[in-house]
Amino acid sequence: MEENQITSLLSTLLIVFSVILVFLVFIYIIVLMKNRKVNNTEKTNKDNKKEKSSKKTSSQSSSIYDFMEFEDIQDNMIIQKENFKYIMVVECQGVNYDLMSGLEKNGVEEGFLQFLNTLRHPVQLYVQTRTVNLENSINNYKSKISEIESDLFKKRQEYMAIKDNPDIPAAQKQKAFYALVKQNNLYEYGLDIVEDTEKMSLNKNILSKRYYVVIPYYPSDLGDNKFDQAEIKNIAFSELYTRAQAVIRTLSGCEVKGKILNSKELIELLYVAYNRDHEEDFNIDRAIQAQYDKIYSTSEDVYQKRIMELDKRIEEKAIERAREKVEEAKTDLEKEAKRKEAEMDQLINELTKVVLENNKKYLGDDLVDKAVEKVEKESKQAKKTGKKEANNNEKEEKSRTRRTSSSK
């Protein structure tokens, strides 16, 4: 009866525990699902934030060309927005009208009148005032002076070689001396020119005027056409080139020379027009090399930079800690090896006793007991000698440290 009661009690407890376990598993599953939902929502929020930030930065990144009235410069032409208009520019060399005689002035006026009468398309006269930049001239002068200096050195060497030679006639020596003096005077004159030009370049009030004839072409003049963009550009180039040559030819009647600006010269023309205040400080070549045609920010977000730095630091710390743990593992293995090496005799003795005990029925009890007794004596003796050696080693180590400290 008592056994039945105990069995029923144990079965009841088992049922209760199983119900509790099922309930805990159910709660665990619910909590796990909630955590997954929270993680998914956080992930989606982060992704949305990243997308918003990328959209924001992309909207802030804009090229300076978006603020200009032209779209591109190709084939010596300025192309305006949406290919609305193509422009070619003719640069004209001015003439000094005030120094001409009356007949020459009349000839210029008649030539200009003929130019106006022959126009069959609209043009624009554009005058651009520029600060004279003498940097290129100074660099050219300095390169020439270096060449003159090298020639001067050669002539000086030639004259010194024949100066004291009695076999060379005096006329040849005098000729070499005159050549040396002439080259030396040329060198000094070049240095004076560079110095005066550098002083002149410091004066920012030296200005020059350049005269241009702007010739436009409108693709809308073609009417309803089915030309593609490349064909329209070719037609525009042909028409503009014909008009520009006609302008140059008619302007030559009033002694005005002209030439068509190439693409690089057009870029310089527009650069000076849009950067009047800084044109003398940053010329077009420096501006192109420095990529001043972009006005967008390339810097990263400060928190993104911080996250990158933290990731880098975490990686460095993890590598450092891994090295430390490897060294610790090496030292643990080394300690274990030393411990086994130090306790090798004791382990051998313990294993010897086990072997003897296992073979007692073959060897006999008396013989095994005597052998075990001898093994125990030898192990005790080995322990005593090991302790003495350890004490001696410790004393030697202490004395060694004392000597090194006293020597320091």
C-alpha contacts under 8 A as a table, 3 or more apart, distances in Angstrom:
res1	aa1	res2	aa2	distance
1	M	4	N	5.17
1	M	5	Q	6.36
2	E	5	Q	5.11
2	E	6	I	6.23
3	E	6	I	5.11
3	E	7	T	6.12
4	N	7	T	5.04
4	N	8	S	6.13
5	Q	8	S	5.17
5	Q	9	L	6.06
6	I	9	L	5.06
6	I	10	L	6.12
7	T	10	L	5.17
7	T	11	S	6.15
8	S	11	S	5.07
8	S	12	T	6.10
9	L	12	T	5.09
9	L	13	L	6.23
10	L	13	L	5.08
10	L	14	L	6.07
11	S	14	L	4.97
11	S	15	I	6.20
12	T	15	I	5.16
12	T	16	V	6.24
13	L	16	V	5.04
13	L	17	F	6.12
14	L	17	F	5.16
14	L	18	S	6.12
15	I	18	S	5.12
15	I	19	V	6.21
16	V	19	V	5.19
16	V	20	I	6.26
17	F	20	I	5.04
17	F	21	L	6.05
18	S	21	L	4.98
18	S	22	V	6.17
19	V	22	V	5.17
19	V	23	F	6.20
20	I	23	F	5.06
20	I	24	L	6.22
21	L	24	L	5.13
21	L	25	V	6.21
22	V	25	V	5.13
22	V	26	F	6.20
23	F	26	F	5.10
23	F	27	I	6.31
24	L	27	I	5.08
24	L	28	Y	6.11
25	V	28	Y	4.99
25	V	29	I	6.25
26	F	29	I	5.23
26	F	30	I	6.41
27	I	30	I	5.16
27	I	31	V	6.26
28	Y	31	V	5.20
28	Y	32	L	6.10
29	I	32	L	5.06
29	I	33	M	6.23
30	I	33	M	5.24
30	I	34	K	6.33
31	V	34	K	5.14
31	V	35	N	6.27
32	L	35	N	5.18
32	L	36	R	6.31
33	M	36	R	5.09
33	M	37	K	6.30
34	K	37	K	5.10
34	K	38	V	6.26
35	N	38	V	5.09
35	N	39	N	6.15
36	R	39	N	5.10
36	R	40	N	6.11
37	K	40	N	5.10
37	K	41	T	6.20
38	V	41	T	5.18
38	V	42	E	6.16
39	N	42	E	5.10
39	N	43	K	6.07
40	N	43	K	5.03
40	N	44	T	6.16
41	T	44	T	5.11
41	T	45	N	6.11
42	E	45	N	5.06
42	E	46	K	6.17
43	K	46	K	5.11
43	K	47	D	6.20
44	T	47	D	5.02
44	T	48	N	6.11
45	N	48	N	5.06
45	N	49	K	6.13
46	K	49	K	5.04
46	K	50	K	6.15
47	D	50	K	5.04
47	D	51	E	6.16
48	N	51	E	5.05
48	N	52	K	6.09
49	K	52	K	5.04
49	K	53	S	6.03
50	K	53	S	5.07
50	K	54	S	6.02
51	E	54	S	5.08
51	E	55	K	6.06
52	K	55	K	5.05
52	K	56	K	6.00
53	S	56	K	4.93
53	S	57	T	6.11
54	S	57	T	5.17
54	S	58	S	5.98
55	K	58	S	5.04
55	K	59	S	6.01
56	K	59	S	5.13
56	K	60	Q	6.26
57	T	60	Q	4.98
57	T	61	S	6.18
58	S	61	S	5.08
58	S	62	S	7.91
59	S	62	S	7.17
60	Q	296	Y	7.29
61	S	295	I	7.94
61	S	296	Y	4.96
61	S	297	S	6.66
62	S	66	D	7.10
62	S	294	K	7.77
62	S	295	I	6.92
62	S	296	Y	5.78
63	S	66	D	5.77
63	S	67	F	7.99
63	S	293	D	7.34
63	S	294	K	5.24
63	S	295	I	5.91
63	S	296	Y	6.61
64	I	67	F	5.65
64	I	68	M	6.96
64	I	293	D	6.22
64	I	294	K	5.71
64	I	295	I	5.89
65	Y	68	M	5.04
65	Y	70	F	7.51
65	Y	71	E	6.78
65	Y	293	D	7.73
68	M	71	E	7.37
69	E	80	Q	6.20
69	E	81	K	6.48
70	F	78	I	6.82
70	F	79	I	5.79
70	F	80	Q	3.91
70	F	81	K	5.36
71	E	78	I	7.76
71	E	79	I	5.66
71	E	80	Q	5.08
71	E	81	K	5.06
71	E	82	E	7.52
71	E	83	N	7.92
72	D	78	I	6.20
72	D	79	I	5.23
72	D	80	Q	7.01
73	I	76	N	6.82
73	I	77	M	5.60
73	I	78	I	4.65
73	I	79	I	5.91
73	I	263	S	6.34
73	I	266	L	7.67
73	I	267	I	7.56
74	Q	77	M	5.34
74	Q	78	I	6.69
74	Q	79	I	7.39
74	Q	263	S	6.47
75	D	237	F	7.62
75	D	262	N	7.54
75	D	263	S	6.49
76	N	88	M	6.66
76	N	260	I	7.95
76	N	261	L	6.51
76	N	262	N	4.61
76	N	263	S	4.44
76	N	266	L	7.28
77	M	86	Y	6.33
77	M	87	I	5.39
77	M	88	M	5.02
77	M	89	V	7.81
77	M	237	F	7.47
77	M	262	N	7.91
77	M	263	S	6.88
77	M	266	L	7.90
78	I	86	Y	5.73
78	I	87	I	4.95
78	I	88	M	6.55
78	I	266	L	7.62
79	I	83	N	5.94
79	I	84	F	7.67
79	I	85	K	6.16
79	I	86	Y	4.86
79	I	87	I	6.57
80	Q	83	N	5.43
80	Q	84	F	5.75
80	Q	85	K	5.35
80	Q	86	Y	6.42
81	K	84	F	5.90
81	K	85	K	7.67
83	N	86	Y	7.06
83	N	219	P	7.86
84	F	218	Y	6.56
84	F	219	P	6.89
84	F	220	S	7.95
85	K	216	P	6.74
85	K	217	Y	5.78
85	K	218	Y	4.86
85	K	219	P	6.69
86	Y	216	P	5.73
86	Y	217	Y	5.11
86	Y	218	Y	6.48
86	Y	219	P	7.97
86	Y	236	A	6.73
87	I	214	V	6.86
87	I	215	I	5.67
87	I	216	P	4.44
87	I	217	Y	6.25
87	I	240	L	7.54
88	M	214	V	6.18
88	M	215	I	5.31
88	M	216	P	6.48
88	M	240	L	6.32
88	M	241	Y	7.75
88	M	244	A	7.45
88	M	260	I	7.47
88	M	261	L	7.58
89	V	212	Y	6.52
89	V	213	V	5.77
89	V	214	V	4.65
89	V	215	I	6.02
89	V	244	A	7.73
89	V	260	I	6.03
89	V	261	L	5.87
89	V	266	L	7.74
90	V	212	Y	5.52
90	V	213	V	5.10
90	V	214	V	6.51
90	V	215	I	7.84
90	V	244	A	6.67
90	V	248	I	7.69
90	V	258	G	6.22
90	V	259	K	5.43
90	V	260	I	4.51
90	V	261	L	5.98
91	E	210	R	7.47
91	E	211	Y	5.94
91	E	212	Y	4.50
91	E	213	V	6.50
91	E	258	G	5.39
91	E	259	K	5.45
91	E	260	I	6.34
91	E	261	L	6.62
92	C	210	R	7.45
92	C	211	Y	5.42
92	C	212	Y	5.78
92	C	213	V	7.48
92	C	256	V	6.44
92	C	257	K	5.61
92	C	258	G	4.27
92	C	259	K	6.75
93	Q	210	R	7.60
93	Q	211	Y	7.00
93	Q	256	V	5.86
93	Q	257	K	5.31
93	Q	258	G	6.21
94	G	210	R	7.94
94	G	211	Y	7.18
94	G	256	V	6.26
94	G	257	K	7.77
95	V	255	E	7.35
95	V	256	V	6.59
96	N	99	L	5.87
96	N	100	M	7.08
97	Y	100	M	5.49
97	Y	105	K	6.72
100	M	104	E	5.71
100	M	105	K	6.02
101	S	104	E	5.22
101	S	105	K	6.16
102	G	105	K	5.10
102	G	106	N	6.25
103	L	106	N	5.06
103	L	107	G	6.24
104	E	107	G	5.02
104	E	108	V	6.29
105	K	108	V	5.13
105	K	109	E	6.21
106	N	109	E	5.08
106	N	110	E	6.10
107	G	110	E	5.18
107	G	111	G	6.11
107	G	254	C	6.41
108	V	111	G	5.08
108	V	112	F	6.15
108	V	253	G	7.34
108	V	254	C	4.17
108	V	255	E	6.84
109	E	112	F	5.12
109	E	113	L	6.10
109	E	254	C	6.98
110	E	113	L	4.98
110	E	114	Q	6.13
110	E	254	C	7.25
111	G	114	Q	5.06
111	G	115	F	6.24
111	G	250	T	7.27
111	G	251	L	6.86
111	G	252	S	7.87
111	G	253	G	4.85
111	G	254	C	4.34
112	F	115	F	4.91
112	F	116	L	6.36
112	F	250	T	7.94
112	F	251	L	6.72
112	F	253	G	7.50
112	F	254	C	5.91
113	L	116	L	5.15
113	L	117	N	6.22
114	Q	117	N	5.07
114	Q	118	T	6.17
114	Q	250	T	7.14
115	F	118	T	5.39
115	F	119	L	6.61
115	F	247	V	7.24
115	F	250	T	5.24
115	F	251	L	6.20
116	L	119	L	5.52
118	T	250	T	8.00
119	L	122	P	7.47
122	P	215	I	7.02
122	P	216	P	7.16
123	V	213	V	6.59
123	V	214	V	5.59
123	V	215	I	5.01
123	V	216	P	6.83
124	Q	213	V	5.70
124	Q	214	V	4.87
124	Q	215	I	6.73
125	L	211	Y	7.42
125	L	212	Y	5.90
125	L	213	V	4.83
125	L	214	V	6.29
126	Y	211	Y	5.99
126	Y	212	Y	5.04
126	Y	213	V	6.23
126	Y	214	V	7.07
127	V	209	K	6.69
127	V	210	R	5.68
127	V	211	Y	4.66
127	V	212	Y	6.19
128	Q	209	K	5.72
128	Q	210	R	5.26
128	Q	211	Y	6.55
128	Q	273	A	7.72
129	T	207	L	6.65
129	T	208	S	5.75
129	T	209	K	4.55
129	T	210	R	6.44
130	R	207	L	5.63
130	R	208	S	5.39
130	R	209	K	6.32
130	R	210	R	7.83
130	R	272	V	7.70
130	R	276	R	7.97
131	T	204	K	6.69
131	T	205	N	7.18
131	T	206	I	6.07
131	T	207	L	4.57
131	T	208	S	6.31
131	T	279	E	7.86
131	T	280	E	6.25
132	V	201	S	7.82
132	V	204	K	7.73
132	V	206	I	5.84
132	V	207	L	5.44
132	V	208	S	6.19
132	V	280	E	7.71
133	N	136	N	7.42
133	N	201	S	7.00
133	N	280	E	6.34
134	L	137	S	5.15
134	L	138	I	6.11
134	L	197	T	7.40
134	L	198	E	7.84
134	L	201	S	5.83
135	E	138	I	5.14
135	E	139	N	6.24
135	E	201	S	7.70
136	N	139	N	5.12
136	N	140	N	6.19
137	S	140	N	5.08
137	S	141	Y	6.14
138	I	141	Y	5.03
138	I	142	K	6.16
138	I	194	V	6.28
138	I	197	T	6.86
138	I	198	E	7.09
139	N	142	K	5.11
139	N	143	S	6.27
140	N	143	S	5.20
140	N	144	K	6.28
141	Y	144	K	5.10
141	Y	145	I	6.12
141	Y	190	G	7.42
141	Y	194	V	6.47
142	K	145	I	4.95
142	K	146	S	6.21
142	K	194	V	7.14
143	S	146	S	5.17
143	S	147	E	6.52
144	K	147	E	5.14
144	K	148	I	6.27
145	I	148	I	4.91
145	I	149	E	5.98
145	I	187	Y	6.55
145	I	190	G	6.15
145	I	191	L	7.28
146	S	149	E	4.99
146	S	150	S	6.28
147	E	150	S	5.21
147	E	151	D	6.37
148	I	151	D	5.10
148	I	152	L	6.08
148	I	183	Q	7.37
148	I	186	L	7.61
148	I	187	Y	6.07
149	E	152	L	4.93
149	E	153	F	6.24
149	E	187	Y	6.46
150	S	153	F	5.12
150	S	154	K	6.42
151	D	154	K	5.10
151	D	155	K	6.21
151	D	183	Q	7.59
152	L	155	K	5.17
152	L	156	R	6.08
152	L	180	L	6.81
152	L	183	Q	5.70
152	L	184	N	6.40
152	L	187	Y	7.75
153	F	156	R	5.11
153	F	157	Q	6.23
154	K	157	Q	5.13
154	K	158	E	6.22
155	K	158	E	5.00
155	K	159	Y	6.12
155	K	176	A	7.59
155	K	179	A	7.39
155	K	180	L	5.71
155	K	183	Q	7.99
156	R	159	Y	5.18
156	R	160	M	6.13
156	R	180	L	6.23
157	Q	160	M	5.17
157	Q	161	A	6.14
158	E	161	A	5.14
158	E	162	I	6.55
158	E	176	A	7.68
159	Y	162	I	5.37
159	Y	163	K	5.71
159	Y	173	K	7.18
159	Y	176	A	5.81
159	Y	177	F	6.49
159	Y	180	L	7.48
160	M	163	K	5.11
160	M	164	D	7.51
161	A	164	D	7.24
161	A	165	N	7.42
162	I	165	N	5.15
162	I	168	I	6.82
162	I	173	K	6.68
163	K	173	K	6.40
165	N	168	I	5.92
166	P	169	P	7.42
168	I	172	Q	6.94
168	I	173	K	7.22
169	P	172	Q	5.64
169	P	173	K	6.64
170	A	173	K	4.97
170	A	174	Q	6.06
171	A	174	Q	5.08
171	A	175	K	6.16
172	Q	175	K	5.03
172	Q	176	A	6.25
173	K	176	A	5.18
173	K	177	F	6.17
174	Q	177	F	4.96
174	Q	178	Y	6.22
175	K	178	Y	5.21
175	K	179	A	6.27
176	A	179	A	5.09
176	A	180	L	6.20
177	F	180	L	5.07
177	F	181	V	6.26
178	Y	181	V	5.10
178	Y	182	K	6.06
179	A	182	K	5.08
179	A	183	Q	6.15
180	L	183	Q	5.18
180	L	184	N	6.10
181	V	184	N	5.02
181	V	185	N	6.11
182	K	185	N	5.17
182	K	186	L	6.23
183	Q	186	L	5.03
183	Q	187	Y	6.19
184	N	187	Y	5.06
184	N	188	E	6.29
185	N	188	E	5.16
185	N	189	Y	6.05
186	L	189	Y	5.05
186	L	190	G	6.18
187	Y	190	G	5.16
187	Y	191	L	6.38
188	E	191	L	5.10
188	E	192	D	6.34
189	Y	192	D	5.13
189	Y	193	I	6.32
190	G	193	I	5.06
190	G	194	V	6.30
191	L	194	V	5.21
191	L	195	E	6.20
192	D	195	E	5.10
192	D	196	D	6.12
193	I	196	D	5.20
193	I	197	T	6.02
194	V	197	T	5.08
194	V	198	E	6.07
195	E	198	E	5.21
195	E	199	K	6.33
196	D	199	K	5.12
196	D	200	M	6.14
197	T	200	M	4.90
197	T	201	S	6.13
198	E	201	S	5.09
198	E	202	L	6.71
199	K	202	L	5.45
199	K	203	N	7.40
200	M	203	N	5.58
201	S	204	K	7.02
203	N	206	I	6.38
204	K	207	L	7.80
215	I	240	L	7.05
215	I	243	R	7.55
215	I	244	A	7.17
216	P	240	L	7.35
217	Y	236	A	6.49
217	Y	239	E	7.65
217	Y	240	L	6.72
218	Y	221	D	5.75
218	Y	236	A	7.97
219	P	222	L	5.71
219	P	223	G	7.88
219	P	232	I	6.97
219	P	236	A	7.27
220	S	223	G	5.56
222	L	225	N	6.59
227	F	231	E	5.83
227	F	232	I	6.22
228	D	231	E	5.45
228	D	232	I	6.33
229	Q	232	I	5.14
229	Q	233	K	6.24
230	A	233	K	5.13
230	A	234	N	6.30
231	E	234	N	5.10
231	E	235	I	6.20
232	I	235	I	5.10
232	I	236	A	6.06
233	K	236	A	5.03
233	K	237	F	6.12
234	N	237	F	5.12
234	N	238	S	6.23
235	I	238	S	5.21
235	I	239	E	6.16
236	A	239	E	5.19
236	A	240	L	5.97
237	F	240	L	5.18
237	F	241	Y	5.91
238	S	241	Y	5.23
238	S	242	T	6.22
239	E	242	T	5.22
239	E	243	R	6.25
240	L	243	R	5.04
240	L	244	A	5.97
241	Y	244	A	5.07
241	Y	245	Q	6.16
242	T	245	Q	5.30
242	T	246	A	6.28
243	R	246	A	5.08
243	R	247	V	6.24
244	A	247	V	5.07
244	A	248	I	6.22
244	A	260	I	7.07
245	Q	248	I	5.06
245	Q	249	R	6.06
246	A	249	R	5.11
246	A	250	T	6.18
247	V	250	T	5.30
247	V	251	L	6.02
248	I	251	L	5.20
248	I	252	S	6.22
248	I	257	K	6.97
248	I	258	G	5.37
248	I	259	K	6.98
249	R	252	S	5.32
249	R	253	G	7.23
250	T	253	G	5.52
250	T	254	C	7.78
251	L	254	C	5.60
251	L	255	E	6.81
251	L	256	V	5.41
251	L	257	K	6.87
251	L	258	G	7.52
252	S	255	E	4.84
252	S	256	V	5.01
252	S	257	K	5.71
252	S	258	G	7.72
253	G	256	V	7.28
261	L	264	K	7.93
261	L	265	E	5.59
261	L	266	L	6.09
262	N	265	E	5.34
262	N	266	L	6.18
263	S	266	L	5.04
263	S	267	I	6.28
264	K	267	I	5.06
264	K	268	E	6.34
265	E	268	E	4.99
265	E	269	L	6.11
266	L	269	L	4.94
266	L	270	L	6.27
267	I	270	L	5.29
267	I	271	Y	5.98
268	E	271	Y	4.93
268	E	272	V	6.13
268	E	284	I	5.98
269	L	272	V	5.43
269	L	273	A	6.28
270	L	273	A	4.92
270	L	274	Y	6.16
271	Y	274	Y	5.31
271	Y	275	N	5.89
271	Y	279	E	7.81
271	Y	284	I	6.93
272	V	275	N	5.06
272	V	276	R	5.55
272	V	279	E	5.88
273	A	276	R	5.99
275	N	278	H	5.64
275	N	279	E	5.61
276	R	279	E	5.48
277	D	280	E	7.54
278	H	281	D	5.21
278	H	282	F	6.08
279	E	282	F	5.37
279	E	283	N	5.61
279	E	284	I	7.86
280	E	283	N	6.26
282	F	286	R	6.03
282	F	287	A	6.21
283	N	286	R	5.60
283	N	287	A	6.24
284	I	287	A	4.98
284	I	288	I	6.15
285	D	288	I	5.28
285	D	289	Q	6.30
286	R	289	Q	5.12
286	R	290	A	6.06
287	A	290	A	5.12
287	A	291	Q	6.11
287	A	292	Y	5.42
287	A	293	D	7.80
288	I	291	Q	5.08
288	I	292	Y	6.38
288	I	293	D	7.36
289	Q	292	Y	7.97
291	Q	294	K	6.40
292	Y	295	I	7.15
300	E	304	Q	6.76
300	E	305	K	6.55
301	D	304	Q	5.12
301	D	305	K	6.23
302	V	305	K	5.10
302	V	306	R	6.19
303	Y	306	R	4.84
303	Y	307	I	6.08
304	Q	307	I	5.06
304	Q	308	M	6.24
305	K	308	M	5.09
305	K	309	E	6.23
306	R	309	E	5.07
306	R	310	L	6.12
307	I	310	L	5.03
307	I	311	D	6.09
308	M	311	D	5.10
308	M	312	K	6.18
309	E	312	K	5.06
309	E	313	R	6.14
310	L	313	R	4.97
310	L	314	I	6.01
311	D	314	I	5.07
311	D	315	E	6.16
312	K	315	E	5.18
312	K	316	E	6.30
313	R	316	E	5.08
313	R	317	K	6.11
314	I	317	K	5.11
314	I	318	A	5.99
315	E	318	A	5.08
315	E	319	I	6.22
316	E	319	I	5.21
316	E	320	E	6.18
317	K	320	E	5.00
317	K	321	R	6.03
318	A	321	R	5.10
318	A	322	A	6.03
319	I	322	A	5.07
319	I	323	R	6.30
320	E	323	R	5.20
320	E	324	E	6.37
321	R	324	E	4.95
321	R	325	K	6.18
322	A	325	K	5.12
322	A	326	V	6.14
323	R	326	V	5.07
323	R	327	E	6.21
324	E	327	E	5.10
324	E	328	E	6.12
325	K	328	E	4.87
325	K	329	A	6.00
326	V	329	A	5.02
326	V	330	K	6.13
327	E	330	K	4.96
327	E	331	T	6.20
328	E	331	T	5.04
328	E	332	D	6.10
329	A	332	D	5.02
329	A	333	L	6.17
330	K	333	L	5.18
330	K	334	E	6.04
331	T	334	E	4.84
331	T	335	K	6.00
332	D	335	K	5.04
332	D	336	E	6.12
333	L	336	E	5.01
333	L	337	A	6.09
334	E	337	A	5.08
334	E	338	K	6.15
335	K	338	K	5.06
335	K	339	R	5.98
336	E	339	R	5.03
336	E	340	K	6.16
337	A	340	K	5.20
337	A	341	E	6.04
338	K	341	E	4.87
338	K	342	A	6.01
339	R	342	A	5.07
339	R	343	E	6.04
340	K	343	E	5.02
340	K	344	M	5.55
341	E	344	M	5.10
342	A	345	D	7.56
343	E	346	Q	5.21
343	E	347	L	6.09
344	M	347	L	5.09
344	M	348	I	6.05
345	D	348	I	4.99
345	D	349	N	6.14
345	D	379	S	7.41
345	D	382	A	7.83
346	Q	349	N	5.06
346	Q	350	E	6.18
346	Q	379	S	6.26
347	L	350	E	5.03
347	L	351	L	6.11
348	I	351	L	5.13
348	I	352	T	5.97
349	N	352	T	4.88
349	N	353	K	6.23
349	N	375	V	6.27
349	N	376	E	7.59
349	N	379	S	6.84
350	E	353	K	5.22
350	E	354	V	6.40
351	L	354	V	5.01
351	L	355	V	6.23
352	T	355	V	5.11
352	T	356	L	6.21
352	T	375	V	7.88
353	K	356	L	5.05
353	K	357	E	6.11
353	K	372	V	5.96
353	K	375	V	7.51
354	V	357	E	5.14
354	V	358	N	6.20
355	V	358	N	5.18
355	V	359	N	6.36
356	L	359	N	5.21
356	L	360	K	6.10
356	L	368	V	6.04
356	L	371	A	7.85
356	L	372	V	7.40
357	E	360	K	5.18
357	E	368	V	7.02
358	N	361	K	7.78
359	N	362	Y	5.45
359	N	363	L	6.22
360	K	363	L	5.15
360	K	364	G	5.26
360	K	365	D	5.81
360	K	368	V	6.07
361	K	364	G	5.51
361	K	365	D	7.25
363	L	367	L	6.41
363	L	368	V	6.61
364	G	367	L	5.60
364	G	368	V	6.25
365	D	368	V	5.25
365	D	369	D	6.07
366	D	369	D	5.19
366	D	370	K	6.27
367	L	370	K	5.28
367	L	371	A	6.22
368	V	371	A	5.08
368	V	372	V	6.07
369	D	372	V	5.12
369	D	373	E	6.11
370	K	373	E	5.03
370	K	374	K	6.32
371	A	374	K	5.18
371	A	375	V	6.27
372	V	375	V	5.03
372	V	376	E	6.23
373	E	376	E	5.18
373	E	377	K	6.32
374	K	377	K	5.14
374	K	378	E	6.27
375	V	378	E	5.18
375	V	379	S	6.22
376	E	379	S	5.07
376	E	380	K	6.19
377	K	380	K	5.18
377	K	381	Q	6.21
378	E	381	Q	5.06
378	E	382	A	6.09
379	S	382	A	4.98
379	S	383	K	6.19
380	K	383	K	5.11
380	K	384	K	6.39
381	Q	384	K	5.23
381	Q	385	T	6.36
382	A	385	T	5.20
382	A	386	G	6.00
383	K	386	G	5.01
383	K	387	K	6.16
384	K	387	K	5.24
384	K	388	K	6.34
385	T	388	K	5.08
385	T	389	E	6.20
386	G	389	E	5.12
386	G	390	A	6.10
387	K	390	A	5.01
387	K	391	N	6.13
388	K	391	N	5.13
388	K	392	N	6.13
389	E	392	N	5.05
389	E	393	N	6.07
390	A	393	N	5.10
390	A	394	E	6.15
391	N	394	E	5.07
391	N	395	K	6.20
392	N	395	K	5.13
392	N	396	E	6.19
393	N	396	E	5.10
393	N	397	E	6.15
394	E	397	E	5.10
394	E	398	K	6.24
395	K	398	K	5.14
395	K	399	S	6.20
396	E	399	S	5.17
396	E	400	R	6.05
397	E	400	R	5.07
397	E	401	T	6.25
398	K	401	T	5.20
398	K	402	R	6.25
399	S	402	R	5.04
399	S	403	R	6.23
400	R	403	R	5.19
400	R	404	T	6.30
401	T	404	T	5.18
401	T	405	S	6.13
402	R	405	S	5.14
402	R	406	S	6.11
403	R	406	S	5.16
403	R	407	S	6.08
404	T	407	S	5.10
404	T	408	K	6.26
405	S	408	K	5.16
